Amino acid sequence: MTDSGTTAPGTAEPATERRSPLDAVHRAAGASFTDFAGWQMPVRYSSDLAEHHAVRTHSGIFDLSHMGEIVLLGPGSAAALDHALAGRLSAIAIGQAKYSLLLAEDGGIIDDLVVYRTGEDRFMVVANAANAGMVAEELRARAAGFDTFVSDESDDIALIALQGPDARAVILETPGFGVDGPGNDAEDFDASLDALKYYRAFPATFEGEPVLVARTGYTGEDGFELYLAPDRAPRLWEALRETGGPRVTPCGLASRDTLRLEAGMPLYGHELSRDILPVQAGLGRVVALDKVGDFVGRAAVERGPAADAPVLVGLTAEGRRAPRAGYAVFDGEGDDAREVGEITSGALSPTLGHPVAMAFVAPDAAEPGRGLYVDVRGTRVAASVVTPPFYQRTK
């Protein structure tokens, strides 16, 4: 799931600056901050490169408390979400999560989401920070007529992510975790964590207070996302850091962006927008056209984009000159070359050591292996079309 800081088209700018419940912790650690959808969030602590490598080699801890959490409760919740979203949410089991899309009537992507089923009649929808208020409003409107209550609980939930190959071991070693239920046993927690599959979650406790433990993330690494009350977040953050020591590096949103890019994960406002249909972004599989009943955007998705509509591809290049968002893509090196697309995200990959990028290009320029050129500040840099992800962890 994404965590765009870009304000979506048609959304009002946040009226006041917001701060995470972990703000004091970040400032004490010397973090540099940036405005992120109206929130003051850490962009880095030391260096983007060091934080990126920490996640790939050990683990990184992220504050994602700016994300939105909208809860649907009631016997009609599953049916309401099947109508409101592109996926079949009624099919997921209790404790399962699913990536989905909130579409406009014209098929454009309003937001990409992760939906957790936390009870028979209870779902939690996690939205991007910039879109959280709009997602809550859309879900309320689309749930009208269904037996469900929609509640925006974003202010009541903090989110900490621990990502990287050491994440599981650090959580298992951190004292204070237990299962949610009679006994609150640490051994039961360890067994539950060991049994937890990807895109699954279970209710637990930390020092006696509720925490939802999810095996999800946005870095391309194994890892966990921990949802809990805002006033408990600083204590959990410090406990994970104390236990993990040098294996746990505080990471800002800059390294998170290069991590997700290497993993080929789209970012709202870059690869996803109101102007893009799911199939153009390679997300046609997310739309359940075979589910019973209508859903918002179905007719437009079934019609599909125009034949010449751009499609999302990955690009790799040699050297050190990285394509950046907004750079033009051409089908040749000369002055008579045709402009065929535009970069949406790009960077010099810290893990791979060469430039990687995602771009929307004309369909006739999207075949893997196709040679293209990116205009990098006036110089045409050769690139090749590839299918993301650029990086995959060893499992």
Residue pairs with C-beta under 8 A, 6 or more apart in sequence:
1 99
1 112
1 113
1 114
1 126
1 128
1 216
1 218
2 112
2 128
2 218
2 260
2 265
2 266
2 267
2 268
2 272
3 64
3 66
3 67
3 128
3 129
3 218
3 253
3 256
4 37
4 128
4 129
4 130
4 131
4 267
4 268
4 269
4 270
5 34
5 35
5 36
5 37
5 39
5 41
5 129
5 130
5 253
5 269
6 37
6 130
6 268
6 269
6 270
7 13
7 14
7 37
7 130
7 269
8 110
8 111
8 130
8 131
8 134
8 268
8 269
8 273
8 274
9 273
9 274
10 134
10 274
11 130
11 131
11 133
11 134
13 38
14 37
14 38
14 39
15 38
16 38
17 35
17 38
17 39
17 40
18 38
18 39
18 40
18 66
19 39
19 40
20 26
20 39
20 40
20 41
20 63
20 65
20 66
20 158
21 65
21 158
21 230
21 231
21 233
21 234
22 63
22 65
22 158
22 160
22 233
22 234
22 237
23 40
24 234
25 234
25 237
25 238
26 33
26 42
26 45
26 63
26 250
29 45
29 250
30 45
31 42
31 43
31 44
31 45
31 250
31 252
32 42
32 43
32 44
32 45
32 252
33 40
33 41
33 42
33 43
34 40
34 41
34 42
34 43
34 253
36 66
36 129
36 253
37 66
37 128
37 129
37 130
38 129
38 130
39 66
39 129
41 63
41 66
41 252
41 253
42 63
42 250
42 252
42 253
43 252
43 253
43 254
44 51
44 251
44 252
44 254
44 255
45 51
45 249
45 250
45 251
45 252
48 252
48 254
48 255
48 258
48 350
49 255
49 350
50 249
51 60
51 249
51 250
51 251
51 252
51 254
51 255
52 251
52 255
52 258
52 259
52 350
52 351
53 350
53 351
54 60
54 164
54 249
54 251
55 163
55 164
55 219
55 221
55 249
55 251
55 255
55 259
56 164
56 221
56 259
56 350
56 351
57 164
57 165
58 164
58 165
58 166
58 244
58 246
58 247
58 248
58 249
59 162
59 163
59 164
59 165
59 166
59 167
59 170
59 223
59 244
59 247
59 248
59 249
60 162
60 163
60 164
60 219
60 248
60 249
60 250
60 251
60 255
61 160
61 161
61 162
61 237
61 240
61 241
61 244
61 248
61 249
61 250
61 251
62 160
62 161
62 162
62 163
62 251
62 252
62 253
62 256
63 159
63 160
63 233
63 237
64 159
64 160
64 161
64 225
65 157
65 158
65 159
65 160
65 230
65 233
66 129
67 126
67 127
67 128
67 129
67 132
67 154
67 159
68 126
68 127
68 128
68 129
68 131
68 132
68 133
68 135
68 136
68 152
68 154
69 124
69 125
69 126
69 127
69 152
69 153
69 154
69 156
69 157
69 159
69 227
70 124
70 125
70 127
70 132
70 135
70 136
70 139
70 150
70 151
70 152
70 153
70 154
71 122
71 123
71 124
71 125
71 150
71 151
71 153
72 80
72 81
72 122
72 123
72 125
72 139
72 143
72 148
72 149
72 150
72 151
73 121
73 122
73 148
73 149
73 151
74 121
74 146
74 147
74 148
74 149
75 121
75 147
75 148
76 143
76 146
76 147
76 148
77 121
77 122
77 123
77 146
77 148
78 89
78 90
78 121
78 123
79 90
79 146
79 293
80 139
80 142
80 143
80 146
80 148
81 89
81 90
81 115
81 123
81 125
82 88
82 89
82 90
82 291
82 293
82 295
83 142
83 143
83 146
83 293
83 294
83 295
83 296
84 102
84 138
84 139
84 142
84 143
84 295
84 296
85 100
85 101
85 102
85 103
85 113
85 115
85 295
86 100
86 101
86 102
86 103
86 278
86 286
86 287
86 288
86 295
86 297
86 301
87 98
87 99
87 100
87 101
87 115
87 286
87 287
87 288
88 288
88 291
89 98
89 100
89 115
89 117
89 123
92 98
92 115
92 117
93 117
94 117
94 118
94 119
94 120
95 117
95 118
95 200
95 201
95 202
96 116
96 117
96 199
96 200
96 201
97 114
97 115
97 116
97 117
97 199
97 200
97 201
97 214
97 216
98 114
98 115
98 199
99 112
99 113
99 114
99 115
99 199
99 286
100 112
100 113
100 114
100 115
100 286
101 109
101 110
101 111
101 112
101 113
101 278
101 283
101 286
101 287
102 109
102 110
102 111
102 112
102 113
102 127
102 135
102 138
102 139
103 109
103 110
103 278
103 287
103 295
103 296
103 297
103 300
103 301
104 110
104 274
104 296
104 297
105 296
105 297
105 299
105 300
106 297
106 300
107 277
107 278
107 297
107 300
107 301
107 303
108 273
108 274
108 275
108 276
108 277
108 297
108 300
109 268
109 272
109 273
109 274
109 276
109 277
109 278
109 281
110 131
110 134
110 135
110 138
110 274
111 127
111 128
111 131
111 134
111 135
111 268
111 272
112 128
112 266
112 268
112 272
112 283
113 125
113 126
113 127
113 135
114 125
114 126
114 216
115 123
115 124
115 125
115 126
116 123
116 124
116 126
116 201
116 212
116 214
117 123
118 124
118 201
118 203
118 212
121 148
124 153
124 212
124 227
125 135
125 139
127 135
127 136
128 135
128 268
130 268
130 269
131 268
132 152
132 154
133 152
136 150
136 152
136 154
139 150
140 150
142 296
143 150
155 230
156 229
156 230
157 227
157 228
157 229
157 230
158 227
158 228
158 229
158 230
158 232
158 233
159 225
159 226
159 227
160 225
160 226
160 228
160 233
160 236
160 237
160 240
161 217
161 218
161 223
161 224
161 225
161 226
162 170
162 171
162 223
162 224
162 226
162 240
162 248
163 217
163 218
163 219
163 221
163 222
163 223
163 224
163 259
164 219
164 221
164 222
164 223
165 221
165 222
165 393
166 244
166 247
166 248
167 221
167 222
167 223
167 224
168 193
168 222
168 224
169 247
170 240
170 243
170 244
170 247
170 248
171 177
171 193
171 213
171 224
171 240
172 190
172 193
172 194
173 243
173 244
174 239
174 240
174 243
174 244
175 186
175 239
175 243
176 206
176 207
176 239
177 186
177 189
177 204
177 205
177 206
177 211
178 184
178 185
178 186
178 188
178 189
178 204
178 205
178 206
178 208
179 185
179 188
179 189
179 192
179 202
179 203
179 204
179 205
180 202
180 203
180 204
180 205
180 210
181 203
184 205
184 208
189 204
192 202
192 204
192 213
193 213
196 202
196 213
196 215
197 215
198 215
198 216
198 222
199 215
199 216
200 214
200 215
201 212
201 213
201 214
201 215
201 216
202 212
202 213
203 210
203 211
203 212
203 213
204 210
204 211
204 212
204 213
205 211
206 226
206 228
206 232
206 235
206 236
206 239
207 232
207 235
209 228
209 229
209 232
210 228
210 229
211 226
211 227
211 228
211 232
211 236
212 226
212 227
212 228
213 224
213 226
214 224
214 225
214 226
214 227
215 222
215 223
215 224
216 223
216 224
216 225
217 223
217 224
217 225
218 256
218 259
218 260
218 263
218 265
219 256
219 259
219 260
219 263
220 259
220 260
220 262
220 263
220 265
220 389
220 391
220 392
220 393
221 259
221 393
222 393
226 236
228 236
240 248
241 248
241 250
257 267
257 345
257 347
258 347
258 349
258 350
260 267
261 267
261 345
261 346
261 347
261 349
261 356
261 357
261 358
261 390
262 349
262 350
262 351
262 352
262 356
262 389
262 390
262 391
263 388
263 389
263 390
263 391
263 392
264 314
264 358
264 388
264 389
264 390
265 389
266 272
266 281
266 283
266 312
266 358
267 344
267 345
270 325
270 344
270 345
270 358
271 281
271 312
271 344
271 345
271 358
272 281
276 360
277 300
277 301
277 304
277 305
277 309
278 284
278 286
278 287
278 301
279 287
279 301
279 304
279 305
280 305
280 309
280 310
280 311
280 312
280 360
281 312
282 311
282 312
287 301
289 298
289 301
289 302
307 363
308 362
308 363
309 363
310 341
310 360
310 361
310 362
310 363
311 360
311 361
311 363
311 366
312 344
312 358
312 359
312 360
313 358
313 359
313 360
313 361
313 366
313 368
313 385
313 386
313 387
314 356
314 357
314 358
314 385
314 386
314 387
314 388
314 389
314 390
315 323
315 329
315 343
315 346
315 355
315 356
315 357
315 358
315 359
315 372
315 374
315 383
315 384
315 385
315 386
316 354
316 355
316 356
316 357
316 383
316 384
316 386
316 390
317 323
317 354
317 355
317 356
317 357
317 374
317 381
317 382
317 383
317 384
318 354
318 355
318 382
319 354
319 355
319 381
320 348
320 354
320 355
321 355
321 376
321 379
321 381
322 346
322 347
322 348
322 355
322 357
322 376
323 343
323 346
323 355
323 357
323 359
323 374
323 376
323 381
323 383
324 343
324 346
324 347
324 376
325 343
325 344
325 345
325 346
326 342
326 343
327 342
327 343
327 346
327 374
327 375
327 376
328 339
328 341
328 342
328 343
328 374
328 375
329 339
329 340
329 341
329 342
329 343
329 359
329 361
329 365
329 372
329 373
329 374
329 375
329 383
330 337
330 338
330 339
330 340
330 372
330 373
330 374
330 375
330 380
331 337
331 338
331 340
331 365
331 372
331 373
332 338
332 373
333 373
333 380
333 382
337 373
337 380
340 361
340 362
340 364
340 365
340 372
341 359
341 360
341 361
341 362
341 365
341 372
342 359
342 360
343 357
343 358
343 359
343 374
344 357
344 358
344 359
344 360
345 357
345 358
346 355
346 356
346 357
346 358
346 359
346 374
347 355
347 356
347 357
348 354
348 355
349 355
349 356
349 390
349 391
351 391
352 390
352 391
355 381
355 383
356 390
357 374
357 383
358 388
359 374
361 372
361 385
365 372
365 385
366 385
367 385
368 385
368 386
368 387
369 384
369 385
369 386
370 384
370 385
371 382
371 383
371 384
371 385
372 382
372 383
372 384
372 385
373 380
373 381
373 382
373 383
374 380
374 381
374 383
375 381
